[in-house]
Amino acid sequence: MYDKILFPTDGSLGMSNVLTQCLYQAIQSGATVHVVYIVDVRSYIILPEETQQRIIDLLIEEGQRALATVESRIEAEGEDVPTIYELLQGVPHEAILEYADEEDIDLIVMGTHGRTGEHKRILGSVAEEVVRNADAPVLTVRIREDDVERMREERANAEAADDTEESPRYIE
């Protein structure tokens, strides 16, 4: 059904459920997954060039970590899903749409927070812009705040367990 599936990630905890849906679609279709992280540099253009470059470098590192996390998760799932990873710069919804067109993507799977009210009207939503303008079908997966909070707690508990684990002590 699909040959190429695009999974844009922002590296947040909520992306876990979105990735699950993406992998399900890929496995069912035998599709290649294109994972993209977009570094949005718009807010930093007004800063001095040296400061701007330091911030962009940090954002690129953040993007590389997000892509590595997705790669680890896909490898851990044990399924042989062909995957391509791309770190892009630009306006997120524009970069997603452009990539989808250039790569002839069959399906876009992305998360949405379902924000409402004035904040959404002023700033817009990446998912909303992609849904409105994509030529390919878009599967949006609702990112629920209670799921994200649960994942934060699980991560904190796992990190705490790692910190408290002691090496075995041998008594002679």
N, CA, C and O of each residue as an XYZ file, in Angstrom:
688
protein
N       0.825     -1.193      0.000
C       0.000      0.000      0.000
C       0.872      1.261      0.000
O       0.616      2.190     -0.767
N       1.911      1.298      0.866
C       2.825      2.438      0.912
C       4.233      1.930      0.644
O       4.619      0.857      1.109
N       4.997      2.716     -0.114
C       6.399      2.389     -0.344
C       7.314      3.251      0.518
O       8.363      2.794      0.971
N       6.905      4.519      0.745
C       7.724      5.467      1.498
C       6.845      6.202      2.513
O       5.836      6.818      2.168
N       7.267      6.113      3.769
C       6.528      6.771      4.853
C       7.446      7.797      5.506
O       8.594      7.497      5.832
N       6.939      8.992      5.689
C       7.704     10.062      6.323
C       7.298     10.191      7.783
O       6.114     10.299      8.102
N       8.292     10.181      8.668
C       8.076     10.362     10.101
C       8.879     11.578     10.568
O      10.066     11.448     10.869
N       8.247     12.767     10.633
C       8.936     13.932     11.181
C       8.900     13.861     12.711
O       7.848     13.627     13.305
N      10.051     14.065     13.332
C      10.106     14.010     14.796
C      10.663     15.311     15.344
O      11.489     15.968     14.710
N      10.200     15.669     16.526
C      10.767     16.825     17.222
C      11.575     16.367     18.431
O      12.068     17.188     19.204
N      11.706     15.055     18.589
C      12.510     14.516     19.671
C      11.807     14.459     21.013
O      12.420     14.066     22.006
N      10.551     14.834     21.072
C       9.843     14.849     22.353
C       9.398     13.440     22.751
O       9.350     12.532     21.922
N       9.077     13.279     24.027
C       8.633     11.982     24.533
C       7.374     11.486     23.842
O       7.212     10.282     23.643
N       6.492     12.387     23.478
C       5.240     12.006     22.836
C       5.425     11.337     21.490
O       4.503     10.694     20.988
N       6.592     11.477     20.902
C       6.855     10.875     19.596
C       6.896      9.347     19.667
O       6.809      8.687     18.631
N       7.022      8.785     20.839
C       7.086      7.327     20.975
C       5.844      6.648     20.414
O       5.951      5.681     19.659
N       4.674      7.147     20.778
C       3.425      6.563     20.272
C       3.263      6.799     18.772
O       2.709      5.958     18.064
N       3.739      7.928     18.297
C       3.661      8.233     16.875
C       4.561      7.262     16.106
O       4.175      6.744     15.059
N       5.749      7.026     16.629
C       6.670      6.088     15.982
C       6.086      4.684     15.946
O       6.270      3.965     14.965
N       5.389      4.285     16.995
C       4.739      2.974     17.012
C       3.768      2.847     15.846
O       3.752      1.827     15.157
N       2.966      3.869     15.626
C       2.015      3.857     14.511
C       2.737      3.840     13.166
O       2.324      3.142     12.240
N       3.806      4.604     13.068
C       4.585      4.666     11.840
C       5.181      3.296     11.515
O       5.112      2.839     10.374
N       5.762      2.648     12.514
C       6.363      1.335     12.293
C       5.311      0.298     11.925
O       5.559     -0.571     11.089
N       4.151      0.385     12.537
C       3.069     -0.534     12.196
C       2.726     -0.404     10.712
O       2.613     -1.403     10.002
N       2.564      0.833     10.255
C       2.243      1.063      8.846
C       3.362      0.560      7.940
O       3.095     -0.030      6.893
N       4.601      0.788      8.333
C       5.751      0.368      7.526
C       5.849     -1.148      7.442
O       6.109     -1.697      6.371
N       5.643     -1.821      8.557
C       5.728     -3.281      8.583
C       4.610     -3.888      7.741
O       4.840     -4.826      6.978
N       3.404     -3.352      7.883
C       2.270     -3.867      7.124
C       2.453     -3.677      5.619
O       2.005     -4.502      4.822
N       3.113     -2.588      5.240
C       3.254     -2.253      3.820
C       4.592     -2.643      3.222
O       4.756     -2.646      2.002
N       5.555     -2.974      4.083
C       6.896     -3.225      3.585
C       7.562     -1.938      3.106
O       8.376     -1.958      2.183
N       7.213     -0.829      3.734
C       7.679      0.494      3.304
C       9.005      0.874      3.944
O       9.398      0.335      4.979
N       9.676      1.810      3.307
C      10.852      2.456      3.869
C      10.374      3.654      4.681
O       9.504      4.405      4.239
N      10.946      3.827      5.870
C      10.603      4.964      6.721
C      11.672      6.039      6.559
O      12.865      5.770      6.697
N      11.234      7.245      6.269
C      12.111      8.406      6.199
C      11.886      9.199      7.483
O      10.806      9.747      7.700
N      12.911      9.257      8.330
C      12.822      9.990      9.593
C      13.516     11.332      9.405
O      14.685     11.381      9.023
N      12.795     12.425      9.674
C      13.401     13.750      9.531
C      13.252     14.546     10.822
O      12.245     14.458     11.525
N      14.276     15.314     11.100
C      14.265     16.287     12.185
C      14.594     17.623     11.546
O      15.583     17.738     10.822
N      13.777     18.631     11.805
C      13.991     19.933     11.198
C      14.482     20.919     12.248
O      13.821     21.146     13.262
N      15.648     21.501     11.994
C      16.187     22.554     12.843
C      15.564     23.857     12.376
O      15.814     24.316     11.261
N      14.753     24.447     13.237
C      14.064     25.703     12.928
C      14.917     26.855     13.441
O      14.976     27.099     14.647
N      15.573     27.559     12.538
C      16.507     28.615     12.928
C      15.915     30.018     12.824
O      16.623     31.005     13.023
N      14.635     30.113     12.516
C      14.016     31.435     12.302
C      14.197     32.391     13.472
O      14.447     33.578     13.262
N      14.076     31.901     14.685
C      14.102     32.771     15.867
C      15.479     33.351     16.154
O      15.599     34.285     16.947
N      16.520     32.816     15.524
C      17.882     33.200     15.875
C      18.552     34.086     14.833
O      19.717     34.454     14.990
N      17.839     34.429     13.783
C      18.411     35.220     12.689
C      18.819     36.608     13.158
O      19.768     37.180     12.620
N      18.131     37.161     14.141
C      18.422     38.524     14.587
C      19.623     38.605     15.533
O      20.090     39.702     15.838
N      20.120     37.479     15.994
C      21.251     37.470     16.919
C      22.555     37.706     16.175
O      22.629     37.504     14.963
N      23.589     38.135     16.905
C      24.906     38.261     16.266
C      25.327     36.912     15.668
O      24.966     35.855     16.185
N      26.084     36.964     14.588
C      26.411     35.757     13.828
C      27.087     34.680     14.685
O      26.766     33.498     14.557
N      28.015     35.079     15.552
C      28.720     34.096     16.385
C      27.752     33.394     17.342
O      27.796     32.173     17.494
N      26.887     34.166     17.978
C      25.887     33.603     18.892
C      24.916     32.722     18.123
O      24.567     31.627     18.566
N      24.489     33.205     16.981
C      23.566     32.460     16.133
C      24.154     31.094     15.768
O      23.454     30.083     15.830
N      25.424     31.059     15.392
C      26.052     29.798     14.991
C      26.166     28.832     16.166
O      25.976     27.628     15.994
N      26.476     29.346     17.363
C      26.559     28.472     18.546
C      25.204     27.835     18.831
O      25.126     26.646     19.139
N      24.138     28.624     18.729
C      22.796     28.103     18.984
C      22.416     27.079     17.917
O      21.868     26.023     18.232
N      22.705     27.389     16.668
C      22.390     26.447     15.589
C      23.147     25.144     15.792
O      22.590     24.067     15.581
N      24.412     25.226     16.198
C      25.195     24.011     16.459
C      24.543     23.165     17.560
O      24.484     21.940     17.464
N      24.059     23.842     18.605
C      23.370     23.121     19.686
C      22.079     22.473     19.182
O      21.761     21.343     19.552
N      21.338     23.197     18.334
C      20.102     22.647     17.783
C      20.385     21.452     16.865
O      19.615     20.492     16.835
N      21.474     21.515     16.131
C      21.863     20.390     15.281
C      22.208     19.177     16.138
O      21.816     18.055     15.815
N      22.940     19.397     17.231
C      23.256     18.295     18.152
C      21.972     17.691     18.726
O      21.848     16.471     18.830
N      21.027     18.542     19.094
C      19.734     18.071     19.607
C      19.028     17.213     18.555
O      18.463     16.167     18.875
N      19.063     17.660     17.315
C      18.461     16.902     16.221
C      19.137     15.567     16.001
O      18.472     14.561     15.755
N      20.456     15.554     16.089
C      21.196     14.301     15.929
C      20.844     13.314     17.045
O      20.723     12.113     16.802
N      20.682     13.825     18.265
C      20.272     12.954     19.378
C      18.869     12.400     19.147
O      18.608     11.226     19.411
N      17.970     13.247     18.656
C      16.601     12.795     18.390
C      16.598     11.702     17.330
O      15.895     10.701     17.475
N      17.371     11.882     16.270
C      17.441     10.864     15.217
C      18.075      9.577     15.739
O      17.639      8.481     15.385
N      19.103      9.706     16.581
C      19.744      8.526     17.159
C      18.778      7.765     18.068
O      18.799      6.534     18.105
N      17.940      8.487     18.792
C      16.939      7.847     19.654
C      15.950      7.044     18.825
O      15.604      5.918     19.181
N      15.496      7.621     17.721
C      14.571      6.911     16.839
C      15.263      5.690     16.246
O      14.670      4.613     16.171
N      16.509      5.854     15.828
C      17.261      4.732     15.255
C      17.392      3.589     16.265
O      17.200      2.423     15.916
N      17.715      3.924     17.506
C      17.825      2.899     18.559
C      16.501      2.190     18.775
O      16.461      0.969     18.931
N      15.432      2.947     18.784
C      14.100      2.365     18.990
C      13.736      1.418     17.856
O      13.219      0.327     18.098
N      14.003      1.827     16.619
C      13.677      0.976     15.475
C      14.504     -0.300     15.522
O      13.985     -1.383     15.253
N      15.776     -0.187     15.858
C      16.633     -1.371     15.976
C      16.158     -2.274     17.107
O      16.203     -3.498     16.979
N      15.705     -1.688     18.211
C      15.255     -2.466     19.367
C      13.961     -3.220     19.084
O      13.711     -4.269     19.680
N      13.145     -2.698     18.187
C      11.877     -3.357     17.861
C      12.108     -4.711     17.211
O      11.221     -5.564     17.213
N      13.306     -4.912     16.652
C      13.618     -6.203     16.075
C      13.069     -6.426     14.680
O      13.286     -7.489     14.098
N      12.369     -5.456     14.135
C      11.835     -5.582     12.783
C      12.856     -4.990     11.809
O      13.541     -4.015     12.122
N      12.942     -5.583     10.649
C      13.867     -5.097      9.638
C      13.163     -4.072      8.760
O      12.704     -4.383      7.661
N      13.086     -2.847      9.265
C      12.416     -1.766      8.548
C      13.494     -0.892      7.908
O      14.293     -0.286      8.622
N      13.534     -0.815      6.576
C      14.507      0.074      5.938
C      14.225      1.519      6.351
O      13.084      1.979      6.304
N      15.267      2.216      6.750
C      15.079      3.557      7.299
C      16.133      4.521      6.765
O      17.303      4.166      6.621
N      15.710      5.721      6.480
C      16.583      6.812      6.040
C      16.428      7.937      7.052
O      15.310      8.277      7.439
N      17.547      8.516      7.482
C      17.526      9.591      8.474
C      18.050     10.874      7.847
O      19.079     10.871      7.171
N      17.334     11.972      8.079
C      17.730     13.272      7.524
C      17.585     14.362      8.578
O      16.576     14.442      9.280
N      18.611     15.196      8.674
C      18.573     16.383      9.521
C      18.483     17.580      8.570
O      19.385     17.811      7.765
N      17.398     18.329      8.672
C      17.138     19.435      7.758
C      17.062     20.745      8.521
O      16.857     20.758      9.735
N      17.228     21.848      7.797
C      17.027     23.174      8.382
C      15.953     23.891      7.597
O      15.871     23.767      6.375
N      15.127     24.645      8.310
C      14.093     25.406      7.635
C      12.877     25.603      8.509
O      12.898     25.316      9.705
N      11.826     26.091      7.902
C      10.535     26.238      8.576
C       9.929     24.835      8.614
O       9.751     24.223      7.561
N       9.608     24.311      9.795
C       9.229     22.896      9.895
C       8.177     22.413      8.902
O       8.417     21.435      8.194
N       7.030     23.063      8.827
C       6.001     22.537      7.921
C       6.431     22.635      6.464
O       6.113     21.759      5.659
N       7.151     23.698      6.126
C       7.625     23.843      4.745
C       8.657     22.771      4.405
O       8.628     22.198      3.315
N       9.566     22.501      5.338
C      10.594     21.480      5.104
C       9.973     20.086      4.978
O      10.410     19.281      4.156
N       8.959     19.807      5.788
C       8.271     18.515      5.720
C       7.583     18.358      4.363
O       7.712     17.324      3.707
N       6.858     19.382      3.957
C       6.143     19.323      2.682
C       7.110     19.208      1.499
O       6.870     18.442      0.566
N       8.182     19.961      1.544
C       9.173     19.917      0.461
C       9.826     18.535      0.389
O       9.979     17.967     -0.693
N      10.206     18.006      1.542
C      10.830     16.678      1.578
C       9.853     15.627      1.049
O      10.235     14.758      0.265
N       8.617     15.708      1.472
C       7.607     14.743      1.020
C       7.453     14.784     -0.493
O       7.328     13.738     -1.130
N       7.459     15.966     -1.069
C       7.344     16.097     -2.520
C       8.590     15.576     -3.228
O       8.494     14.821     -4.195
N       9.759     15.985     -2.740
C      11.015     15.571     -3.382
C      11.223     14.063     -3.344
O      11.725     13.477     -4.303
N      10.838     13.438     -2.240
C      11.070     12.002     -2.067
C       9.875     11.156     -2.495
O       9.904      9.932     -2.362
N       8.838     11.788     -3.001
C       7.638     11.088     -3.457
C       7.058     10.201     -2.347
O       6.796      9.015     -2.548
N       6.869     10.807     -1.180
C       6.371     10.119      0.014
C       4.908      9.729     -0.185
O       4.116     10.509     -0.714
N       4.552      8.507      0.247
C       3.196      7.987      0.109
C       2.321      8.267      1.325
O       1.099      8.344      1.198
N       2.928      8.422      2.505
C       2.190      8.645      3.751
C       3.075      9.415      4.710
O       4.267      9.134      4.837
N       2.483     10.388      5.382
C       3.182     11.135      6.430
C       2.525     10.762      7.753
O       1.306     10.859      7.896
N       3.336     10.335      8.720
C       2.824      9.986     10.043
C       3.454     10.953     11.033
O       4.674     10.979     11.199
N       2.614     11.751     11.690
C       3.145     12.759     12.607
C       2.227     12.978     13.801
O       1.039     12.655     13.769
N       2.805     13.527     14.840
C       2.056     13.780     16.062
C       1.416     15.148     16.047
O       1.838     16.055     15.330
N       0.391     15.268     16.856
C      -0.272     16.551     17.045
C      -0.673     16.663     18.508
O      -1.096     15.686     19.127
N      -0.537     17.843     19.042
C      -0.939     18.080     20.432
C      -2.390     18.501     20.537
O      -2.934     18.557     21.640
N      -3.020     18.793     19.435
C      -4.422     19.209     19.466
C      -4.635     20.487     20.227
O      -5.651     20.650     20.903
N      -3.673     21.412     20.124
C      -3.809     22.686     20.843
C      -4.995     23.475     20.312
O      -5.356     23.375     19.139
N      -5.584     24.253     21.189
C      -6.709     25.080     20.777
C      -6.519     26.492     21.297
O      -5.585     26.780     22.045
N      -7.414     27.354     20.889
C      -7.437     28.707     21.438
C      -6.505     29.667     20.726
O      -6.037     29.398     19.620
N      -6.243     30.789     21.375
C      -5.476     31.891     20.797
C      -4.067     31.472     20.405
O      -3.586     31.870     19.344
N      -3.396     30.679     21.230
C      -2.016     30.262     20.959
C      -1.911     29.592     19.595
O      -1.008     29.897     18.816
N      -2.822     28.692     19.311
C      -2.790     27.975     18.037
C      -3.104     28.914     16.879
O      -2.481     28.831     15.821
N      -4.058     29.796     17.076
C      -4.459     30.697     15.999
C      -3.316     31.635     15.606
O      -3.138     31.942     14.428
N      -2.549     32.086     16.588
C      -1.457     33.015     16.315
C      -0.254     32.272     15.731
O       0.276     32.680     14.698
N       0.175     31.214     16.364
C       1.396     30.526     15.968
C       1.182     29.478     14.888
O       2.113     29.149     14.153
N      -0.010     28.960     14.784
C      -0.250     27.878     13.837
C       0.267     26.568     14.398
O       0.829     26.523     15.492
N       0.073     25.521     13.650
C       0.481     24.200     14.073
C       1.149     23.518     12.889
O       0.625     23.534     11.775
N       2.310     22.920     13.136
C       3.024     22.226     12.063
C       2.134     21.143     11.470
O       2.000     21.050     10.250
N       1.528     20.327     12.319
C       0.673     19.246     11.822
C      -0.486     19.800     11.001
O      -0.818     19.258      9.946
N      -1.095     20.864     11.475
C      -2.230     21.448     10.758
C      -1.813     21.938      9.373
O      -2.523     21.711      8.393
N      -0.674     22.604      9.290
C      -0.184     23.090      7.997
C       0.127     21.933      7.057
O      -0.157     22.010      5.862
N       0.708     20.866      7.589
C       1.027     19.704      6.753
C      -0.261     19.044      6.272
O      -0.375     18.697      5.097
N      -1.231     18.866      7.165
C      -2.506     18.252      6.770
C      -3.167     19.077      5.671
O      -3.681     18.520      4.701
N      -3.156     20.377      5.814
C      -3.811     21.251      4.835
C      -3.134     21.250      3.469
O      -3.797     21.404      2.443
N      -1.806     21.076      3.456
C      -1.064     21.327      2.228
C      -0.374     20.115      1.603
O       0.156     20.225      0.498
N      -0.365     18.982      2.268
C       0.350     17.815      1.744
C      -0.427     17.171      0.604
O      -1.657     17.122      0.612
N       0.320     16.682     -0.369
C      -0.286     15.906     -1.449
C      -0.518     14.467     -1.003
O      -1.459     13.815     -1.456
N       0.336     13.976     -0.119
C       0.211     12.612      0.403
C      -0.768     12.598      1.578
O      -0.971     13.625      2.226
N      -1.374     11.444      1.856
C      -2.212     11.352      3.059
C      -1.368     11.569      4.315
O      -0.182     11.241      4.346
N      -1.997     12.125      5.346
C      -1.310     12.398      6.610
C      -2.058     11.685      7.733
O      -3.250     11.910      7.944
N      -1.345     10.832      8.441
C      -1.897     10.168      9.623
C      -1.392     10.927     10.831
O      -0.195     10.918     11.116
N      -2.301     11.591     11.549
C      -1.893     12.297     12.757
C      -2.241     11.442     13.962
O      -3.310     10.837     14.042
N      -1.309     11.414     14.885
C      -1.475     10.642     16.113
C      -1.517     11.627     17.264
O      -0.585     12.404     17.473
N      -2.604     11.583     18.003
C      -2.780     12.510     19.125
C      -1.759     12.210     20.217
O      -1.619     11.071     20.663
N      -1.061     13.239     20.631
C      -0.109     13.115     21.730
C      -0.822     13.615     22.978
O      -1.071     14.811     23.134
N      -1.143     12.689     23.853
C      -1.888     13.037     25.060
C      -0.919     13.405     26.163
O       0.085     12.726     26.379
N      -1.227     14.482     26.857
C      -0.351     14.968     27.922
C      -0.166     13.937     29.039
O       0.915     13.852     29.621
N      -1.213     13.149     29.349
C      -1.060     12.154     30.411
C      -0.082     11.055     29.986
O       0.637     10.516     30.827
N      -0.045     10.712     28.682
C       0.939      9.739     28.193
C       2.350     10.291     28.323
O       3.267      9.578     28.732
N       2.523     11.566     27.973
C       3.842     12.193     28.070
C       4.284     12.253     29.520
O       5.448     11.989     29.821
N       3.377     12.595     30.423
C       3.715     12.651     31.848
C       4.113     11.268     32.371
O       5.066     11.140     33.141
N       3.374     10.230     31.946
C       3.708      8.867     32.347
C       5.104      8.490     31.849
O       5.880      7.875     32.580
N       5.424      8.860     30.601
C       6.747      8.552     30.045
C       7.846      9.297     30.792
O       8.930      8.755     31.006
N       7.570     10.548     31.192
C       8.553     11.301     31.982
C       8.835     10.601     33.301
O       9.988     10.480     33.715
N       7.772     10.138     33.961
C       7.935      9.437     35.231
C       8.711      8.138     35.051
O       9.585      7.818     35.856
N       8.393      7.387     33.995
C       9.110      6.137     33.736
C      10.590      6.400     33.486
O      11.451      5.674     33.985
N      10.881      7.444     32.710
C      12.281      7.774     32.428
C      12.996      8.178     33.712
O      14.123      7.747     33.957
N      12.345      9.010     34.538
C      12.955      9.449     35.795
C      13.194      8.256     36.719
O      14.242      8.172     37.359
N      12.233      7.334     36.795
C      12.400      6.148     37.632
C      13.541      5.269     37.132
O      14.314      4.736     37.928
N      13.645      5.118     35.816
C      14.724      4.306     35.245
C      16.078      4.937     35.523
O      17.036      4.239     35.853
N      16.161      6.266     35.389
C      17.418      6.959     35.668
C      17.773      6.857     37.146
O      18.942      6.683     37.492
N      16.774      6.964     38.020
C      17.017      6.839     39.464
C      17.489      5.431     39.795
O      18.383      5.258     40.624
N      16.900      4.425     39.158
C      17.318      3.040     39.402
C      18.756      2.827     38.952
O      19.516      2.118     39.612
N      19.133      3.436     37.836
C      20.514      3.318     37.356
C      21.485      3.953     38.328
O      22.585      3.440     38.536
N      21.082      5.078     38.931
C      21.953      5.775     39.873
C      22.112      5.025     41.182
O      23.163      5.113     41.816
N      21.082      4.282     41.603
C      21.148      3.620     42.915
C      21.685      2.204     42.840
O      22.021      1.613     43.866
N      21.771      1.649     41.629
C      22.312      0.299     41.510
C      23.774      0.322     41.910
O      24.553      1.154     41.447
N      24.124     -0.601     42.771
C      25.512     -0.703     43.198
C      26.119     -1.959     42.637
O      25.426     -2.943     42.378
N      27.398     -1.918     42.456
C      28.088     -3.115     42.018
C      28.025     -4.135     43.136
O      27.993     -3.762     44.309
N      28.007     -5.429     42.794
C      27.994     -6.431     43.857
C      29.236     -6.329     44.718
O      30.338     -6.103     44.219
N      29.046     -6.498     46.016
C      30.181     -6.436     46.942
C      30.488     -7.836     47.419
O      29.593     -8.606     47.767
N      31.709     -8.137     47.430
C      32.134     -9.464     47.860
C      32.820     -9.333     49.216
O      33.666     -8.465     49.432
N      32.433    -10.208     50.099
C      33.032    -10.207     51.443
C      34.021    -11.345     51.496
O      33.687    -12.492     51.202
N      35.234    -11.020     51.872
C      36.253    -12.062     51.965
C      36.388    -12.546     53.372
O      37.202    -13.428     53.646
